[in-house]
């Protein structure tokens, strides 16, 4: 999947995430997951920032 926009909290961040639709064997753990650019989004789970 190419990079896409993220819309949340009333804002829009272009090219906020990327994925590996056909990863090499050593990257299979990332298959079917969205990866977010740390310099473009701030993610929190239960009040703690995820890095």
PyMOL CGO cylinders between C-alpha atoms (Angstrom):
from pymol import cmd
from pymol.cgo import CYLINDER

trace = [
    CYLINDER, 0.00, 0.00, 0.00, 1.37, 3.40, -0.84, 0.3, 1, 1, 1, 1, 1, 1,
    CYLINDER, 1.37, 3.40, -0.84, 1.63, 6.06, 1.82, 0.3, 1, 1, 1, 1, 1, 1,
    CYLINDER, 1.63, 6.06, 1.82, -1.70, 7.56, 2.81, 0.3, 1, 1, 1, 1, 1, 1,
    CYLINDER, -1.70, 7.56, 2.81, -3.27, 10.40, 4.72, 0.3, 1, 1, 1, 1, 1, 1,
    CYLINDER, -3.27, 10.40, 4.72, -4.32, 10.12, 8.34, 0.3, 1, 1, 1, 1, 1, 1,
    CYLINDER, -4.32, 10.12, 8.34, -7.33, 12.09, 9.54, 0.3, 1, 1, 1, 1, 1, 1,
    CYLINDER, -7.33, 12.09, 9.54, -7.80, 12.43, 13.31, 0.3, 1, 1, 1, 1, 1, 1,
    CYLINDER, -7.80, 12.43, 13.31, -8.48, 15.07, 15.91, 0.3, 1, 1, 1, 1, 1, 1,
    CYLINDER, -8.48, 15.07, 15.91, -9.73, 17.49, 13.29, 0.3, 1, 1, 1, 1, 1, 1,
    CYLINDER, -9.73, 17.49, 13.29, -6.46, 17.43, 11.37, 0.3, 1, 1, 1, 1, 1, 1,
    CYLINDER, -6.46, 17.43, 11.37, -5.04, 15.70, 8.32, 0.3, 1, 1, 1, 1, 1, 1,
    CYLINDER, -5.04, 15.70, 8.32, -1.47, 14.40, 7.95, 0.3, 1, 1, 1, 1, 1, 1,
    CYLINDER, -1.47, 14.40, 7.95, -0.47, 13.51, 4.39, 0.3, 1, 1, 1, 1, 1, 1,
    CYLINDER, -0.47, 13.51, 4.39, 1.77, 10.45, 3.89, 0.3, 1, 1, 1, 1, 1, 1,
    CYLINDER, 1.77, 10.45, 3.89, 1.47, 9.45, 7.56, 0.3, 1, 1, 1, 1, 1, 1,
    CYLINDER, 1.47, 9.45, 7.56, 1.76, 5.68, 7.07, 0.3, 1, 1, 1, 1, 1, 1,
    CYLINDER, 1.76, 5.68, 7.07, 3.23, 3.00, 4.84, 0.3, 1, 1, 1, 1, 1, 1,
    CYLINDER, 3.23, 3.00, 4.84, 3.13, -0.79, 4.55, 0.3, 1, 1, 1, 1, 1, 1,
    CYLINDER, 3.13, -0.79, 4.55, 4.91, -3.74, 2.94, 0.3, 1, 1, 1, 1, 1, 1,
    CYLINDER, 4.91, -3.74, 2.94, 2.35, -5.58, 0.78, 0.3, 1, 1, 1, 1, 1, 1,
    CYLINDER, 2.35, -5.58, 0.78, 4.91, -8.14, -0.49, 0.3, 1, 1, 1, 1, 1, 1,
    CYLINDER, 4.91, -8.14, -0.49, 7.75, -8.24, 2.06, 0.3, 1, 1, 1, 1, 1, 1,
    CYLINDER, 7.75, -8.24, 2.06, 10.91, -10.25, 1.74, 0.3, 1, 1, 1, 1, 1, 1,
    CYLINDER, 10.91, -10.25, 1.74, 11.13, -13.27, 4.11, 0.3, 1, 1, 1, 1, 1, 1,
    CYLINDER, 11.13, -13.27, 4.11, 13.12, -11.33, 6.72, 0.3, 1, 1, 1, 1, 1, 1,
    CYLINDER, 13.12, -11.33, 6.72, 10.35, -8.68, 6.90, 0.3, 1, 1, 1, 1, 1, 1,
    CYLINDER, 10.35, -8.68, 6.90, 7.31, -10.97, 7.16, 0.3, 1, 1, 1, 1, 1, 1,
    CYLINDER, 7.31, -10.97, 7.16, 6.53, -9.67, 10.67, 0.3, 1, 1, 1, 1, 1, 1,
    CYLINDER, 6.53, -9.67, 10.67, 5.56, -6.33, 9.07, 0.3, 1, 1, 1, 1, 1, 1,
    CYLINDER, 5.56, -6.33, 9.07, 3.20, -7.89, 6.50, 0.3, 1, 1, 1, 1, 1, 1,
    CYLINDER, 3.20, -7.89, 6.50, -0.39, -6.64, 6.60, 0.3, 1, 1, 1, 1, 1, 1,
    CYLINDER, -0.39, -6.64, 6.60, 0.47, -3.94, 9.17, 0.3, 1, 1, 1, 1, 1, 1,
    CYLINDER, 0.47, -3.94, 9.17, 0.45, -0.18, 8.80, 0.3, 1, 1, 1, 1, 1, 1,
    CYLINDER, 0.45, -0.18, 8.80, 3.62, 1.59, 9.86, 0.3, 1, 1, 1, 1, 1, 1,
    CYLINDER, 3.62, 1.59, 9.86, 3.47, 5.23, 10.92, 0.3, 1, 1, 1, 1, 1, 1,
    CYLINDER, 3.47, 5.23, 10.92, 6.21, 7.80, 10.45, 0.3, 1, 1, 1, 1, 1, 1,
    CYLINDER, 6.21, 7.80, 10.45, 7.31, 8.85, 13.94, 0.3, 1, 1, 1, 1, 1, 1,
    CYLINDER, 7.31, 8.85, 13.94, 8.03, 12.39, 12.85, 0.3, 1, 1, 1, 1, 1, 1,
    CYLINDER, 8.03, 12.39, 12.85, 4.49, 12.81, 11.49, 0.3, 1, 1, 1, 1, 1, 1,
    CYLINDER, 4.49, 12.81, 11.49, 2.23, 11.24, 14.12, 0.3, 1, 1, 1, 1, 1, 1,
    CYLINDER, 2.23, 11.24, 14.12, 2.05, 11.02, 17.91, 0.3, 1, 1, 1, 1, 1, 1,
    CYLINDER, 2.05, 11.02, 17.91, 0.55, 7.70, 19.08, 0.3, 1, 1, 1, 1, 1, 1,
    CYLINDER, 0.55, 7.70, 19.08, -0.58, 7.03, 22.65, 0.3, 1, 1, 1, 1, 1, 1,
    CYLINDER, -0.58, 7.03, 22.65, -1.93, 3.84, 24.23, 0.3, 1, 1, 1, 1, 1, 1,
    CYLINDER, -1.93, 3.84, 24.23, -3.43, 4.11, 27.70, 0.3, 1, 1, 1, 1, 1, 1,
    CYLINDER, -3.43, 4.11, 27.70, -1.91, 7.57, 28.07, 0.3, 1, 1, 1, 1, 1, 1,
    CYLINDER, -1.91, 7.57, 28.07, 1.65, 6.48, 27.20, 0.3, 1, 1, 1, 1, 1, 1,
    CYLINDER, 1.65, 6.48, 27.20, 3.42, 7.54, 24.05, 0.3, 1, 1, 1, 1, 1, 1,
    CYLINDER, 3.42, 7.54, 24.05, 4.43, 4.74, 21.69, 0.3, 1, 1, 1, 1, 1, 1,
    CYLINDER, 4.43, 4.74, 21.69, 7.77, 5.21, 19.95, 0.3, 1, 1, 1, 1, 1, 1,
]
cmd.load_cgo(trace, "trace")
